[in-house]
Amino acid sequence: MEILVNLDVMMAKRKISSGELAEKIGITPANLSILKTGKAKAIRFSTLMALCHELECQPGDILEFRE
């Protein structure tokens, strides 16, 4: 079982760069990269909310559970 992070897919659909998104949601590009690659151990709800707001999506568009 795993949680997949589809942040890169949503960013591509919205045509937004990592640097631009990181600046808009108030995190460092390095931390955004950790999220994008799925190496993060956790995500704050405030960060998830900011991502969903900027990308105009739902949390389920970014995070996916796989058995």
Backbone bond lengths (Angstrom), bond angles and torsions (degrees), N, CA, C in turn:
res aa  C-N    CA-C-N  psi(-1)  N-CA   C-N-CA  omega(-1)  CA-C   N-CA-C  phi
1 M - - - 1.441 - - 1.525 109.08 -
2 E 1.302 114.57 142.64 1.462 119.07 179.65 1.522 110.48 -157.04
3 I 1.309 114.39 159.12 1.457 121.86 172.98 1.525 106.65 -105.44
4 L 1.318 116.71 120.63 1.466 121.80 177.39 1.515 109.44 -94.96
5 V 1.321 115.66 142.27 1.463 121.66 178.54 1.525 107.63 -107.00
6 N 1.324 115.76 115.79 1.467 122.00 -179.04 1.527 111.71 -101.92
7 L 1.316 115.97 32.48 1.463 120.83 -177.62 1.521 111.46 -62.60
8 D 1.329 117.24 -40.51 1.462 120.27 -179.78 1.527 111.81 -63.31
9 V 1.336 116.72 -34.29 1.468 121.35 178.25 1.523 110.09 -65.94
10 M 1.340 115.97 -46.22 1.469 119.96 -179.73 1.525 111.21 -65.80
11 M 1.328 116.66 -37.16 1.471 120.04 178.41 1.527 110.18 -64.85
12 A 1.320 117.09 -40.34 1.466 120.86 179.09 1.527 110.57 -65.43
13 K 1.334 116.27 -41.63 1.464 119.72 178.99 1.524 111.55 -62.46
14 R 1.340 116.57 -35.79 1.466 121.43 -178.18 1.532 112.42 -91.74
15 K 1.330 115.59 -2.79 1.470 122.14 179.27 1.530 112.05 52.88
16 I 1.329 114.92 55.03 1.458 121.41 178.96 1.528 108.91 -125.49
17 S 1.312 116.46 139.14 1.465 120.94 -178.72 1.528 110.58 -83.81
18 S 1.313 115.47 162.15 1.461 120.78 178.99 1.519 111.39 -61.04
19 G 1.311 116.20 -44.89 1.459 120.32 -179.33 1.515 112.43 -61.72
20 E 1.325 115.94 -42.81 1.468 120.74 -179.73 1.528 110.68 -66.10
21 L 1.337 116.76 -44.67 1.457 120.28 -179.49 1.528 111.00 -65.38
22 A 1.324 116.85 -43.78 1.463 120.81 179.49 1.525 110.42 -58.27
23 E 1.319 116.53 -43.73 1.464 120.88 179.82 1.536 110.85 -64.20
24 K 1.314 116.82 -42.72 1.464 121.05 -177.18 1.525 112.72 -66.62
25 I 1.341 117.60 -34.39 1.464 119.19 -177.47 1.534 112.51 -98.22
26 G 1.323 117.09 -3.93 1.458 120.79 173.70 1.513 116.17 79.66
27 I 1.339 117.06 34.73 1.466 120.16 172.47 1.529 108.36 -125.58
28 T 1.318 115.88 166.77 1.461 119.20 -179.08 1.531 109.78 -77.46
29 P 1.325 116.99 152.05 1.469 119.46 175.19 1.530 112.20 -57.23
30 A 1.325 117.23 -33.24 1.470 120.77 179.03 1.531 110.76 -64.81
31 N 1.330 117.01 -43.38 1.466 119.87 178.87 1.525 111.16 -68.02
32 L 1.322 117.62 -35.88 1.458 120.42 176.29 1.529 109.93 -64.42
33 S 1.311 116.89 -39.10 1.464 121.65 178.02 1.526 110.91 -62.13
34 I 1.322 117.05 -40.29 1.462 121.34 177.78 1.526 110.04 -61.97
35 L 1.330 116.52 -41.20 1.467 120.54 176.98 1.519 110.75 -64.95
36 K 1.331 117.18 -46.54 1.465 121.87 -176.81 1.525 112.44 -60.50
37 T 1.311 116.75 -38.50 1.462 120.32 -176.02 1.525 112.57 -83.05
38 G 1.334 117.16 -4.81 1.458 120.54 179.63 1.509 113.99 78.19
39 K 1.332 117.59 14.74 1.456 121.42 -178.75 1.525 112.90 -87.72
40 A 1.322 117.07 -6.81 1.459 120.94 -179.65 1.521 109.95 -70.48
41 K 1.306 116.66 141.80 1.460 122.22 177.28 1.528 111.00 -88.16
42 A 1.334 116.49 -20.26 1.462 121.47 -177.70 1.525 108.85 -157.67
43 I 1.327 115.28 164.19 1.456 121.03 174.14 1.523 107.44 -140.20
44 R 1.308 116.35 135.63 1.459 120.14 178.04 1.518 109.07 -74.19
45 F 1.335 115.09 145.04 1.459 119.02 176.85 1.523 110.79 -60.26
46 S 1.322 117.60 -34.73 1.470 120.17 179.74 1.530 110.62 -64.99
47 T 1.332 117.46 -36.53 1.465 121.24 177.25 1.520 110.41 -70.33
48 L 1.327 116.85 -43.48 1.461 121.27 178.33 1.526 110.22 -62.09
49 M 1.328 117.07 -41.12 1.453 121.40 178.75 1.530 110.67 -63.92
50 A 1.329 117.57 -42.50 1.459 121.46 178.84 1.528 111.14 -64.81
51 L 1.333 116.93 -40.65 1.466 120.78 177.11 1.523 110.78 -61.51
52 C 1.333 116.14 -47.12 1.465 120.28 -179.70 1.525 111.17 -62.95
53 H 1.321 116.64 -38.54 1.465 120.52 178.99 1.525 110.78 -63.65
54 E 1.320 116.51 -49.64 1.475 120.57 -177.33 1.520 112.85 -69.15
55 L 1.328 116.98 -36.32 1.466 120.89 -177.63 1.531 112.39 -91.09
56 E 1.337 116.05 -2.57 1.462 122.11 -179.60 1.529 110.54 51.16
57 C 1.334 114.75 58.34 1.464 120.43 -179.00 1.513 110.25 -143.95
58 Q 1.312 116.14 -179.35 1.456 123.80 177.20 1.533 109.28 -103.62
59 P 1.345 118.04 156.64 1.467 119.97 178.39 1.533 112.92 -53.24
60 G 1.328 117.25 -35.33 1.459 121.22 179.11 1.514 113.75 -67.60
61 D 1.324 117.47 -16.94 1.467 120.96 174.85 1.526 110.49 -76.24
62 I 1.323 116.51 -23.67 1.472 121.76 -177.39 1.523 110.86 -98.47
63 L 1.334 117.09 -41.08 1.467 122.15 -175.85 1.524 109.61 -110.67
64 E 1.330 116.33 137.43 1.466 121.98 -178.39 1.522 109.62 -136.80
65 F 1.328 117.19 132.92 1.461 122.14 178.21 1.522 109.14 -95.82
66 R 1.324 115.71 130.81 1.470 121.26 177.32 1.514 109.24 -128.33
67 E 1.332 115.38 137.39 1.474 120.53 176.26 1.501 109.99 -84.35
